[in-house]
Amino acid sequence: MDVLTALHKGAVDVLFLSEDLEDEKIEELEDKADNIGAKTMILSIDIQEGKQLKEFGVIDAILRFKV
């Protein structure tokens, strides 16, 4: 299951975004997360977690329920 599908289904509790994403994409995903009551965290690529997120696909999430 990919993160965007989980977000669309309302399953995301916390959305993690890399600051390396384009600003427009960050805003779009933040809006979608807000609409379902999810928290959004933007991770700096200057920290280890942010570097890992960038390497693994720039978007990740903690889910509320299995999809």
Beta strands, then each sheet from edge to edge (+ up, - down):
strand 1: 12-18
strand 2: 39-43
strand 3: 59-63
sheet 1: 2+ 1+ 3-
end
